[in-house]
Amino acid sequence: MAKLAYIPVTMFSLIVFVIVFMCTGANEVEAQATGSLPDNEVEALQEIATQLGKKDWNFKVNPCNDSSWITPFSSQRQLYNNSVICNCSNTGGVCHVVSIFLKGQDLDGILPPSLVKLPNLKEIDLNRNYLRGMIPREWASMKLEYLSISTNNLSGRIDYLANITTLRALSIESNLFSGPVPPGLANLVDLEILILNANNLTGELPVALTSLTKLREVRISSNNFTGRMPDSFQSWKQLQKLEIQASGLEGPIPPSISVLSNLTVLRISDLHGVGSLFPNLRNMGGLIRLMLRSCNISGQIPEYISGMTQLKILDLSFNRLDGNIPNLEVLTSLDTIYLTKNLLSGPIPDWIKGRDSRYQIDISYNNFSESSAPTTCLDTINLFRSFSRQDNSILTECLKNNPCSKDQYSLNINCGGKATTIGNVKYEADLELGGAAKFVRMMTDDSWGFSSTGDFWDVWSSSHDYIATNESVLKMNDSELYMDARLSPLSLTYYARCLANGNYTVKLHFVEIIFRDNRSFFSVGRRMFDVYIQEELVLKDFDIEKEAQGVDKTVVRNFTAFVENKILEIRFHWSGKGTTDVPKRGTYGPLISAISIDADFNPPDDRKKKILITVGTVVLVSSLILLILGILRWKGCLGGRTSREQELRGLDLQTGFFTFRQIKAATNNFDAANKLGQGGFGAVYKGTLLDGTIIAVKQLSSKSKQGNREFVNEIGMISGLQHPNLVRLYGCCVERNQLLLVYEYMENNSLEHALFEESRLKLDWPTRKKICLGIARGLTFLHEESPLKIVHRDIKTSNILLDGDLNPKISDFGLAKLYEEENSHISTRVAGTVGYMAPEYALWGYLTYKADVYSFGIVALEIVAGKNNMKYRPNENFVCLLDWALVSQQKGNLMDLVDPDLKSNFSKEEAVKIMKVALLCTNPSPTLRPTMSAVVSMLEGQTAVHELIMDPSIYGDDLRFKALREYFDQIMGQGSDDTQSHIHSSDATWIGSSTTLSSQS
């Protein structure tokens, strides 16, 4: 999409000069034609020409009265300029050089020390050349007002610039300057523009810069600064443009930024360190462009943004923002919105779905409710992975993918180029134009495609800018792959569908075809980007030219990727580093030439497949015959169904009865694409009723041991229960020998999926705390507040579901037991999941509500640690997560348990409190465990947490633990079918034993 070009400092200098030139009037123009330059300044120009490598100045004419010394003003003057400007007014026919503009001249000399010999020089612009060396010490005595030496090959420190106290504008962008920013820059009290982008500057920003009260533009991106962002914005109240992208500085964004009420452009990205909530920008009503990208910002997008009536571009991508999108429909100027890769949820607003192609909106990688997906997709709204789905689909309701006709084992793409064959390998064409917010499906079966996010700031952008073409002659082998490449200014994801599960070799082919290897400004650019495969970072700050040791040279990187859901994703990401103006402004971001994906295993043999099909056909026919005979003999089914219906209707259910026809239509005949998961008692499908209500249907498996008792029990238990932290049961279906439960649909799957799966959610600390407290409140209701006191018996992460706002809800009441308060306990058969069952219950069937308390303690530990209790063993000395937690508590190292993914973005006090409460809940003695209401009180901070340090050996080698292990070995190997059916292994290996529990349950 076209955008108004962001005026760099060099063009600003030119505009200022033109204004000054016009204001001086005819006297200067006339003097330009008649005045003469003193001999000493002519000699100075000759020295300057030699030092710069400037060979086309004609010294046979007077520089001040010959048109060959000045470039006519035109639109190209901002890129190329060859002018020497003299001031001849009020000097009695004597002229003096006041400005030198040598832009885009490919000068390959050094910065000329002889500039100091032009005492009236006010402006110098040497932008876009190939100048080398350091800043001359002689420059310290100059009286310059405007200095631009951007886009060169300059290096060294910038200390001498601090002595040019007359400077009003300074730009050293896109060089190799190093060292710290000199505190002496604070002496430039008239400085209005400071541009330090794309260098190797280090250290902390001097506090003394707060004295620069006239600053109107500051750009310090792509450096290696240290420390936090400066909290000195109170002195920069005149600031209109602020750019801090990938500067090396750490967050959070300081509160003092709120005083910058004159800002029109704010660009902050790629802050490391501590995160924060959304900064207070309420006073910045004049903002036109706002970028807060990759700043580790959490919480909701503030409503006050809807009051920024001048806003044209909003980029809040790659943060941890949650909640709903505020109503920005009133911002009629807002034509570009990036909310990519956040935790946003709820429905997609209608005002987004109603925008036409003039707008660019990218909301990919979020958790919006799927029911809000538009029925038709617009070309400029990117919905890639926008919804909280459980079927691993990468598409949306308006981008229906064709079912995979067969498994694929390889894919080769000529990125940005036409179809070509290299040897025996055919590379698919990739000619579709990109865009700022575009999702492209390729091939007739949608087997692959790409998602493109971002536009090139500061320039006019079109869809053609997303493919680079090399106009030079490539001499490498297989040059057809490298003539074109796909570009991205922010994020580019290629995906492959329908791949057979297993390990694959991924080859990424790169060649730098934009920068040049010559003595010109085309060679001073630096392209740096990151690469993710299956969302795992595999290349950081990757520089093609550096890795290939030159331009037009290939570099291929090989990686191994595991495919488990038939989808492979490769994402290229620009994190703000490198140059952005070489060879022209808006040149940056990932560049990929070709992608090769090949299975590390052999595809199945077609002959063997035919044999298997033949055998399968015979078996199928035989089975059908037996089935027909069985149906003819079947007489008890209807009676069983009637009995079950009568039993259910006798419960006075507060839910509805569904017909099998309704459920079949809602789930599209139980289409595999709608399958949400497989529970211990059968499959769960997503469905949509005729009124648009999205449901989850639990279908009892024919192999399940859950019969009438458990089925009726689950309905009877949950039908009358209403609580925010319990899954709501809409009704059931008992028809055609089918047992079906209809629940509310939970957009974010289970807590197990969110914490442990490869496609897990990025749960921040406030969300984890909310989930932990929500589970505790749900159990408190079951144990103490419900009309029927219930022991759940199977509290675990897979039975905690998460809605669109990541609120937890307890599910799966098939094993629940009514608890009679006058009884101290219930003697019952063991039914639960290894790793979550309380010892007294697992060993002796001694069941009280304290069994649920124990299970909650395990789940709470898993939430904080982000690790599975049964599958995590830090080393051979520990048997499970709980064991590690107990040892860590003894050693005073509880903080070691906290999930590393949280980094430092959590409250240590809250984390310790939750872990201590969890360990109280897992006390081996049920009497010493707190009630769930007490747990809620402790988590809410209403009562203190009393730490009880236990001996971890009770979970290791003592006799009780050995007995427990032997007990499970026995019931898994020799126990009754009825008992085994209720032991869920979660595919885990039992503690301390080499016996793997059956996952069939």
LINURGI-V615563 format. One record per pair of residues at least 24 apart in sequence whose C-alpha atoms are under 8 Angstrom apart, sorted by the first residue. I is the first residue (numbers start at 1). J is the second residue. D is the distance in Angstrom with one decimal. If there is no record, write none. Layout:
I:J:D
I:J:D
This chain:
1:360:7.8
1:435:7.7
1:436:7.3
1:455:7.7
1:460:7.2
1:461:5.2
1:462:5.1
1:463:7.1
2:459:7.8
2:460:4.6
2:461:4.8
2:462:6.1
3:457:7.9
3:458:7.5
3:459:6.2
3:460:4.7
3:461:6.4
4:458:7.2
4:459:6.6
4:460:6.3
5:457:8.0
5:458:4.8
5:459:4.5
5:460:6.1
6:457:7.7
6:458:4.3
6:459:6.6
7:458:7.5
9:148:7.6
9:169:7.4
9:170:7.9
9:171:6.7
9:193:7.4
9:195:7.8
10:78:7.2
10:125:6.9
10:127:7.5
10:148:6.3
10:171:7.9
11:78:5.4
13:123:7.9
13:146:6.7
13:169:7.8
14:78:7.7
27:88:7.7
27:89:5.6
28:87:6.2
28:88:5.4
28:89:5.0
31:65:7.9
31:87:7.7
31:88:4.9
31:89:6.3
31:93:6.7
31:95:7.6
32:64:5.3
32:65:5.0
32:86:6.8
32:87:7.4
32:88:6.2
32:95:7.9
33:64:7.0
33:65:4.4
33:66:7.3
34:65:6.3
34:93:7.0
35:64:6.8
35:65:6.8
35:88:6.1
35:93:4.5
35:94:5.5
35:95:5.7
36:62:6.5
36:64:6.3
36:65:7.4
36:93:6.5
36:94:5.3
36:95:5.5
37:62:6.9
37:63:7.2
37:64:6.5
37:94:6.1
37:95:4.9
37:96:6.1
37:97:7.8
38:94:7.0
38:95:7.1
38:96:7.4
40:117:7.9
41:96:7.6
41:97:7.6
41:117:6.9
41:118:6.1
44:114:6.1
44:115:7.2
44:117:5.9
44:118:6.9
45:114:8.0
47:112:7.9
47:114:6.4
48:112:5.5
48:113:7.7
48:114:5.7
48:115:6.6
50:109:8.0
51:109:5.7
51:110:5.8
51:111:7.0
51:112:5.3
52:107:6.1
52:108:6.6
52:109:4.3
52:110:5.4
52:111:6.5
52:112:6.2
52:131:7.4
53:107:5.7
53:108:5.9
53:109:4.9
53:110:7.9
54:107:6.4
64:95:7.1
79:103:6.5
79:104:6.3
79:128:8.0
80:104:4.8
80:105:7.1
81:105:7.8
96:120:6.4
96:121:8.0
97:121:5.8
98:122:5.2
98:123:6.4
99:123:4.5
99:124:5.8
100:124:5.0
100:125:6.3
101:125:4.8
101:126:6.4
102:126:5.1
102:127:7.1
103:127:4.9
103:128:5.6
103:129:6.9
104:128:4.6
104:129:5.6
104:521:7.4
105:129:5.9
106:130:5.6
106:519:7.1
106:520:4.8
106:521:6.2
107:131:6.2
107:520:7.3
108:132:7.0
108:519:6.5
108:520:7.2
110:134:7.8
111:135:6.6
111:136:6.9
112:136:7.4
113:137:7.7
113:138:5.8
113:139:6.7
115:139:7.5
116:141:7.2
116:142:5.8
119:143:7.6
122:146:6.4
123:147:6.1
124:148:6.4
125:149:6.1
126:150:7.1
127:151:5.7
127:152:7.0
128:152:6.0
128:521:5.3
129:520:6.0
129:521:4.8
130:519:6.1
130:520:5.0
130:521:5.2
130:524:7.5
135:160:7.1
136:160:7.7
139:164:7.5
140:164:5.6
143:167:7.5
145:169:6.5
146:170:6.2
147:171:6.4
148:172:6.1
149:173:7.5
150:174:5.7
150:175:6.7
151:175:5.9
151:521:6.6
151:524:7.0
151:581:7.5
151:582:7.1
152:521:6.3
152:524:6.4
153:524:6.2
158:182:7.3
159:184:7.7
161:185:7.4
162:186:7.7
162:187:6.8
162:188:7.0
163:187:7.6
163:188:8.0
164:188:7.2
165:189:7.2
165:190:7.7
166:190:6.7
166:191:7.9
167:191:5.7
168:192:5.2
168:193:6.5
169:193:4.5
169:194:6.2
170:194:5.2
170:195:6.2
171:195:4.5
171:196:6.2
172:196:5.5
172:197:7.3
173:197:4.6
173:198:5.7
173:199:6.8
174:198:4.7
174:199:5.9
174:524:7.8
174:525:7.5
174:579:5.7
174:580:8.0
174:581:7.6
175:199:5.4
175:524:7.7
176:200:5.9
177:201:6.3
178:202:6.7
179:203:7.4
180:204:7.3
180:205:7.7
181:205:6.5
181:206:7.0
182:206:7.4
183:207:7.8
183:208:6.0
183:209:7.1
184:208:8.0
185:209:6.9
186:210:7.5
186:211:5.9
186:212:6.2
188:212:7.0
189:213:7.3
189:214:7.3
190:214:6.2
191:215:5.9
192:216:5.1
192:217:6.5
193:217:4.8
193:218:6.1
194:218:5.0
194:219:6.4
195:219:4.7
195:220:6.1
196:220:4.8
196:221:7.2
197:221:4.7
197:222:5.8
197:223:6.9
197:579:7.9
198:222:4.7
198:223:5.9
198:577:7.4
198:578:5.8
198:579:5.4
199:223:5.4
200:224:5.8
201:225:6.4
202:226:6.7
203:227:7.7
205:230:7.2
207:232:7.6
210:235:5.5
210:236:7.1
211:235:6.8
212:236:7.2
213:237:7.3
213:238:7.2
214:238:6.2
214:239:7.8
215:239:5.6
216:240:5.1
216:241:6.4
217:241:4.6
217:242:6.0
218:242:5.0
218:243:6.3
219:243:4.6
219:244:6.2
220:244:5.5
220:245:7.4
220:247:6.5
221:245:4.4
221:246:5.7
221:247:4.7
221:576:7.6
221:577:7.7
222:246:4.9
222:247:4.7
222:248:7.4
222:576:6.4
222:577:4.8
222:578:6.1
222:579:7.8
223:247:4.6
223:248:6.1
223:577:7.8
224:248:4.8
224:249:7.7
225:249:5.6
226:250:7.3
228:252:7.5
229:253:6.6
229:254:6.9
230:254:7.4
231:255:7.6
231:256:6.0
231:257:7.7
232:256:6.9
233:257:5.7
233:259:7.0
233:260:7.1
234:259:6.2
234:260:7.7
236:260:7.1
237:261:7.1
237:262:7.0
238:262:6.3
239:263:6.0
240:264:5.4
240:265:6.5
241:265:4.7
241:266:6.0
242:266:5.0
242:267:6.2
242:268:8.0
243:267:4.6
243:268:5.9
244:268:4.7
244:269:6.5
245:269:4.5
245:270:6.1
245:271:7.8
245:576:5.6
245:577:7.7
246:270:5.0
246:271:6.7
246:575:6.7
246:576:5.0
246:577:5.9
247:271:7.8
248:272:7.4
250:274:7.2
251:275:6.2
251:276:7.9
251:295:7.2
252:276:5.7
252:295:7.6
253:279:6.7
254:279:7.7
255:279:6.7
255:280:6.9
257:281:7.5
258:282:7.2
258:283:6.6
258:284:7.7
259:283:7.2
260:284:6.8
261:285:7.2
261:286:7.6
262:286:6.7
263:287:5.8
264:288:5.1
264:289:6.5
265:289:4.8
265:290:6.1
266:290:5.0
266:291:6.1
266:292:8.0
267:291:4.5
267:292:6.2
268:292:5.0
268:293:6.4
268:295:7.5
269:293:4.5
269:294:5.4
269:295:5.7
269:575:7.9
269:576:7.1
270:294:4.7
270:295:5.5
270:575:6.4
270:576:7.0
271:295:4.9
271:296:7.2
272:296:7.7
273:904:7.4
274:904:6.4
274:905:6.0
275:905:6.1
278:302:7.4
284:308:7.4
285:309:7.0
285:310:7.4
286:310:5.8
286:311:7.5
287:311:5.6
288:312:5.3
288:313:6.7
289:313:4.8
289:314:6.3
290:314:5.1
290:315:6.2
291:315:4.5
291:316:6.1
292:316:5.1
292:317:7.4
293:317:5.1
293:318:5.9
293:319:6.7
294:318:4.7
294:319:5.2
295:319:6.2
296:320:6.3
297:321:6.4
298:322:7.0
299:323:7.5
300:324:7.4
301:325:6.8
301:326:6.8
302:326:7.2
303:327:7.4
306:330:6.7
306:331:6.5
307:331:7.7
309:333:7.2
310:334:7.7
312:336:6.5
313:337:6.1
314:338:6.2
315:339:6.4
316:340:7.4
317:341:6.0
317:342:6.7
318:342:5.8
320:764:7.7
323:805:6.7
325:349:7.2
327:351:7.9
335:359:4.6
335:360:6.1
335:361:7.9
336:360:4.7
336:361:5.8
337:361:4.7
337:362:6.3
338:362:4.9
338:363:6.4
338:454:7.5
339:363:5.0
339:364:7.4
340:364:5.0
340:365:5.9
340:366:7.1
340:453:8.0
341:365:4.4
341:366:5.7
342:366:5.4
343:367:5.9
344:368:6.4
345:369:6.5
345:804:5.8
345:805:6.1
346:804:6.1
346:805:7.0
347:371:7.4
347:372:5.1
348:372:5.6
348:373:6.9
356:380:8.0
360:436:6.3
360:437:5.7
361:436:8.0
361:437:5.8
362:436:7.8
362:437:5.0
362:438:7.7
362:453:6.8
367:747:7.9
367:748:7.6
367:804:6.9
368:804:7.0
369:747:6.6
369:804:6.4
370:396:7.8
370:397:7.7
370:747:7.9
371:692:7.9
371:694:7.4
373:397:5.9
373:398:7.1
374:398:6.0
379:437:7.9
379:438:6.3
379:439:7.6
380:435:7.5
380:436:7.4
380:437:5.3
380:438:5.7
381:437:5.6
381:438:6.5
382:437:5.0
382:438:5.1
382:439:5.5
382:451:7.5
382:453:7.9
383:439:7.2
384:439:6.4
384:451:6.7
388:747:5.2
388:748:5.4
388:804:7.3
389:747:6.3
389:748:6.7
389:749:7.6
390:675:8.0
390:676:5.3
390:677:7.7
390:747:7.6
390:748:7.1
390:749:6.0
391:673:6.7
391:674:6.9
391:675:6.5
391:676:5.7
391:677:8.0
392:565:6.9
401:445:7.5
401:446:6.2
402:445:5.6
402:446:6.5
403:445:7.7
404:445:7.3
404:447:7.8
404:497:7.9
404:498:5.6
406:498:7.1
407:498:5.3
407:499:5.4
407:500:5.1
408:498:5.7
408:499:4.6
408:500:5.9
409:499:5.8
409:500:6.2
409:598:6.1
409:599:5.3
409:603:6.9
410:499:7.6
410:596:7.6
410:597:5.2
410:598:4.4
410:599:6.2
411:496:7.6
411:595:7.9
411:596:6.0
411:597:5.0
411:598:6.7
412:594:7.5
412:595:5.7
412:596:4.4
412:597:6.2
413:594:5.6
413:595:5.2
413:596:6.5
414:481:5.9
414:485:7.9
414:593:6.5
414:594:4.6
414:595:6.8
415:481:8.0
415:484:7.1
415:485:5.4
415:486:5.5
415:592:6.5
415:593:5.1
415:594:4.9
415:595:7.1
416:467:5.6
416:468:7.5
416:484:5.5
416:485:4.7
416:486:4.7
416:593:7.2
417:481:7.3
417:483:7.4
417:484:5.2
417:485:6.7
420:480:7.0
420:481:7.6
422:478:6.6
433:463:5.6
433:464:6.1
433:466:6.7
433:467:7.2
434:463:5.4
434:464:7.1
434:465:7.8
434:466:5.3
434:467:7.4
435:462:7.5
435:463:5.1
435:466:6.8
436:463:8.0
446:497:7.6
447:496:5.9
447:497:4.8
447:498:6.3
448:494:7.4
448:495:5.5
448:496:4.4
448:497:5.8
449:494:5.9
449:495:5.7
449:496:6.9
450:492:7.0
450:493:5.3
450:494:4.3
450:495:6.0
451:492:5.7
451:493:5.1
451:494:6.6
452:488:6.9
452:491:6.2
452:492:4.8
452:493:6.7
453:488:7.2
453:489:7.4
453:490:5.9
453:491:5.1
453:492:6.3
454:488:7.1
454:489:5.4
454:490:5.0
454:491:6.7
455:488:7.8
455:489:5.6
455:490:7.3
456:489:5.5
456:586:5.3
456:587:7.6
457:586:6.3
458:585:7.0
458:586:6.3
459:585:6.7
459:586:5.9
468:513:7.7
468:514:7.5
469:513:7.4
470:513:5.4
470:514:6.9
474:552:6.5
476:552:8.0
476:553:7.0
476:554:7.5
481:593:6.5
481:594:6.4
482:510:7.8
482:511:6.6
482:513:8.0
482:593:5.6
482:594:7.6
483:513:7.8
484:593:6.5
485:591:6.2
485:592:5.4
485:593:4.3
485:594:7.5
486:591:5.7
486:592:5.5
486:593:6.5
487:589:6.7
487:590:5.7
487:591:4.8
487:592:6.9
488:572:7.9
488:573:7.9
488:574:7.9
488:588:8.0
488:589:5.5
488:590:5.5
488:591:6.9
489:574:6.6
489:588:6.4
489:589:4.7
489:590:7.0
490:573:5.6
490:574:4.9
490:575:7.5
490:589:6.3
490:590:7.7
491:571:6.9
491:572:5.7
491:573:4.5
491:574:6.5
491:590:7.9
492:571:5.5
492:572:5.1
492:573:6.5
492:590:7.9
493:569:6.6
493:570:5.5
493:571:4.1
493:572:6.3
494:569:5.8
494:570:5.2
494:571:6.3
495:567:6.9
495:568:5.6
495:569:4.4
495:570:6.4
496:567:5.6
496:568:5.2
496:569:6.5
497:566:5.8
497:567:4.7
497:568:6.8
498:566:5.1
498:567:6.5
499:563:7.4
499:566:4.5
499:567:6.2
499:568:7.7
500:563:7.4
500:566:5.6
501:562:7.5
501:563:4.9
501:564:4.8
501:565:6.5
501:566:5.6
502:562:5.6
502:563:5.2
502:564:6.4
502:599:7.3
502:600:7.7
502:601:7.6
503:560:6.7
503:561:5.7
503:562:4.5
503:563:6.2
503:599:6.2
503:600:5.6
503:601:7.4
504:560:5.6
504:561:5.2
504:562:6.2
504:563:7.4
504:597:6.5
504:598:5.4
504:599:4.3
504:600:5.1
505:558:6.7
505:559:5.7
505:560:4.7
505:561:6.4
505:596:8.0
505:597:5.8
505:598:5.3
505:599:6.3
505:600:6.4
506:558:5.7
506:559:5.1
506:560:6.1
506:561:6.9
506:595:7.3
506:596:5.8
506:597:4.7
506:598:6.7
507:556:6.5
507:557:5.7
507:558:4.6
507:559:6.5
507:595:5.8
507:596:4.9
507:597:6.4
508:556:5.5
508:557:5.3
508:558:6.6
508:592:7.5
508:593:7.8
508:594:6.2
508:595:4.9
508:596:6.6
509:554:7.0
509:555:6.1
509:556:4.6
509:557:6.8
509:592:6.6
509:593:5.5
509:594:4.9
509:595:6.2
510:544:6.6
510:554:5.8
510:555:5.3
510:556:6.2
510:591:7.2
510:592:5.5
510:593:5.3
510:594:7.1
511:544:6.5
511:545:7.5
511:548:7.7
511:551:6.8
511:552:5.7
511:553:5.6
511:554:4.9
511:555:6.5
511:592:7.6
511:593:6.6
512:544:6.0
512:545:5.9
512:550:8.0
512:551:5.1
512:552:5.6
512:553:7.1
512:591:7.6
513:551:6.4
513:552:5.7
515:551:6.8
515:582:7.6
515:583:7.1
516:551:6.3
517:550:7.0
517:551:6.2
521:582:7.1
521:583:6.5
522:582:6.2
522:583:4.8
523:582:8.0
523:583:7.8
524:582:7.0
525:578:7.5
525:579:5.7
525:580:7.9
525:581:7.8
525:582:5.2
525:583:7.1
526:578:5.0
526:579:5.4
527:577:7.6
527:578:5.3
527:579:6.6
527:588:6.0
527:589:6.6
527:590:7.6
528:574:7.2
528:577:5.9
528:578:5.6
528:588:7.9
528:589:6.9
528:590:7.3
529:572:7.1
529:573:5.8
529:574:4.7
529:575:6.3
529:577:7.3
529:589:6.3
529:590:5.6
530:572:5.9
530:573:5.1
530:574:6.3
530:575:7.2
530:590:7.7
531:570:7.3
531:571:5.8
531:572:4.6
531:573:6.2
532:570:5.8
532:571:5.0
532:572:6.4
532:573:7.9
533:561:7.1
533:568:7.7
533:569:5.9
533:570:4.5
533:571:6.3
534:561:7.3
534:568:6.3
534:569:5.2
534:570:6.3
535:569:7.5
535:570:7.6
535:571:7.4
541:577:7.7
637:737:6.5
638:736:8.0
638:737:7.5
641:734:6.7
641:735:6.8
641:736:7.8
641:737:6.2
644:708:6.7
644:712:7.9
644:734:7.5
645:734:6.6
647:712:7.5
648:712:6.3
648:715:8.0
648:716:7.7
651:716:6.5
653:715:7.8
653:716:6.8
653:719:5.9
653:720:7.0
654:719:5.5
654:720:5.7
655:719:5.9
655:720:7.9
655:729:7.0
655:730:5.6
655:731:4.8
655:732:7.8
656:730:6.3
656:731:4.4
656:732:6.7
657:731:5.4
657:732:5.2
657:733:5.8
658:731:6.7
658:732:5.8
658:733:4.9
659:733:5.9
659:734:7.7
659:735:7.1
660:733:6.3
660:734:7.7
660:735:6.1
660:736:7.7
660:738:7.8
662:689:7.5
663:687:7.5
663:689:8.0
663:697:7.8
665:689:7.9
666:690:7.5
676:749:8.0
680:704:7.5
680:984:7.1
680:1000:8.0
680:1001:5.4
681:705:7.3
681:706:6.4
681:1001:7.7
686:745:7.3
694:744:7.1
694:745:5.8
695:742:6.5
695:743:5.8
695:744:5.0
695:745:4.6
696:742:5.8
696:743:5.1
696:744:5.9
696:745:4.9
696:746:7.7
697:740:6.6
697:741:5.7
697:742:4.7
697:743:6.3
698:740:5.6
698:741:5.0
698:742:6.5
698:743:7.8
699:738:7.7
699:739:6.2
699:740:4.8
699:741:6.8
700:738:7.4
700:739:5.5
700:740:6.3
704:981:7.6
704:1001:7.9
705:978:7.1
705:981:5.9
706:814:8.0
710:814:5.2
710:815:6.8
711:739:7.6
711:814:6.6
713:813:7.7
713:814:6.3
713:815:8.0
713:816:7.7
714:812:7.5
714:813:5.0
714:814:4.6
714:815:7.6
714:816:7.4
715:741:7.8
717:813:7.0
717:816:7.6
718:813:7.1
721:786:7.3
723:778:7.1
723:781:7.6
724:778:7.6
724:809:7.1
725:774:6.0
725:775:6.6
725:777:7.0
725:778:4.9
725:807:7.5
725:808:5.9
725:809:4.2
725:810:6.1
726:778:6.2
726:808:8.0
726:809:4.5
726:810:4.7
726:811:6.4
727:801:7.8
727:809:5.2
727:810:5.8
727:811:5.4
745:803:7.7
746:801:6.5
746:802:5.8
746:803:4.5
746:804:6.8
747:802:6.8
747:803:5.1
747:804:5.0
748:801:7.3
748:802:5.1
748:803:5.5
748:804:6.0
748:806:6.8
749:801:5.7
749:802:5.8
749:803:7.6
750:797:6.8
750:798:5.4
750:799:6.8
750:800:5.6
750:801:4.2
750:802:5.8
751:797:5.0
751:798:6.0
751:799:7.7
751:800:5.5
751:801:5.9
751:802:6.5
751:808:7.9
752:797:4.6
752:798:4.9
752:800:7.7
753:798:7.4
755:863:7.3
755:866:5.7
755:867:7.3
756:866:7.0
756:867:6.7
756:868:7.0
764:902:6.6
764:905:7.7
764:906:7.8
765:902:7.1
765:905:7.1
765:906:5.3
765:907:7.7
766:906:7.8
767:806:7.2
768:863:6.3
768:864:7.2
770:807:7.2
771:806:7.5
771:807:6.2
771:808:5.4
772:860:6.1
772:863:7.4
773:936:6.6
773:939:6.8
773:940:8.0
774:807:7.1
774:808:5.8
774:809:7.5
775:800:7.8
775:808:6.3
775:809:6.9
775:810:6.9
775:856:7.8
776:856:7.5
776:932:6.2
776:933:7.7
776:935:6.9
776:936:6.0
777:932:7.5
777:933:7.5
777:936:6.5
778:809:7.4
778:810:6.9
779:852:7.7
779:932:6.5
780:931:8.0
780:932:5.0
780:933:5.4
780:936:7.9
783:849:6.6
783:932:7.7
784:933:7.9
788:818:6.9
788:819:7.7
789:818:5.9
789:819:5.3
789:820:7.1
789:821:7.9
790:816:6.6
790:817:5.7
790:818:4.7
790:819:5.4
790:849:7.7
791:816:5.6
791:817:5.2
791:818:6.3
791:819:6.3
791:848:7.1
791:849:5.3
791:851:7.9
791:852:6.7
792:816:4.3
792:817:6.5
792:852:6.6
793:817:7.4
793:831:7.0
793:832:6.0
793:837:7.9
793:851:6.8
793:852:6.0
794:831:7.6
794:832:4.9
794:833:6.4
794:836:7.6
794:837:7.7
794:852:7.5
794:855:7.7
795:836:7.2
795:852:6.4
795:855:5.6
795:856:6.6
795:859:7.9
796:833:7.8
796:836:6.5
796:855:6.7
796:856:7.5
796:859:6.2
797:859:6.3
819:848:7.7
819:849:7.8
824:848:7.3
829:979:7.0
830:979:6.9
830:982:7.3
830:983:7.8
831:979:7.2
831:982:4.6
831:983:6.0
832:982:5.9
832:983:5.5
832:984:6.5
833:982:7.7
833:983:5.5
833:984:4.6
833:985:6.2
833:986:7.8
834:983:6.9
834:984:6.5
834:985:5.9
834:990:7.8
835:869:6.5
835:870:5.8
838:922:7.7
838:924:7.5
839:924:6.6
839:964:7.5
840:924:7.8
840:925:8.0
840:926:7.8
842:964:7.1
843:963:7.7
843:964:5.9
843:967:7.1
850:926:5.7
850:927:7.9
850:929:6.8
850:930:7.9
850:931:7.2
851:926:7.5
853:921:5.6
853:922:7.5
853:929:7.2
853:930:7.5
853:931:7.0
853:932:6.5
854:921:5.1
854:922:4.7
854:923:7.4
854:929:7.7
855:921:8.0
855:922:7.5
856:918:7.3
856:921:7.2
857:917:7.4
857:918:4.0
857:919:6.3
857:920:7.6
857:921:4.9
857:922:5.5
858:882:7.1
858:918:6.8
858:922:7.0
860:914:7.1
860:915:7.2
860:918:5.8
861:914:7.9
861:915:6.1
861:918:6.2
864:897:7.3
864:898:5.5
864:899:6.2
864:911:6.9
864:914:7.8
864:915:7.4
865:897:5.2
865:898:4.6
865:899:4.3
866:898:7.5
866:899:5.2
867:899:7.7
870:988:6.2
870:989:7.3
870:990:7.4
870:991:7.3
871:988:6.2
871:989:7.4
879:955:8.0
879:956:7.0
879:991:5.7
879:992:6.4
880:991:7.0
883:952:5.9
883:955:6.4
883:956:7.6
885:919:8.0
886:919:7.6
886:949:7.6
886:950:6.7
886:951:7.2
886:952:5.3
887:951:7.9
887:952:6.0
889:949:6.8
890:949:6.4
890:950:7.7
890:951:7.9
913:939:7.3
913:945:7.0
914:939:6.7
916:945:7.2
916:947:6.2
917:945:6.7
917:947:7.9
919:948:7.9
920:947:7.3
920:948:6.6
923:950:7.7
924:954:8.0
965:990:7.7
965:991:7.6
965:993:7.8
969:995:7.5
972:997:7.0
972:998:7.6
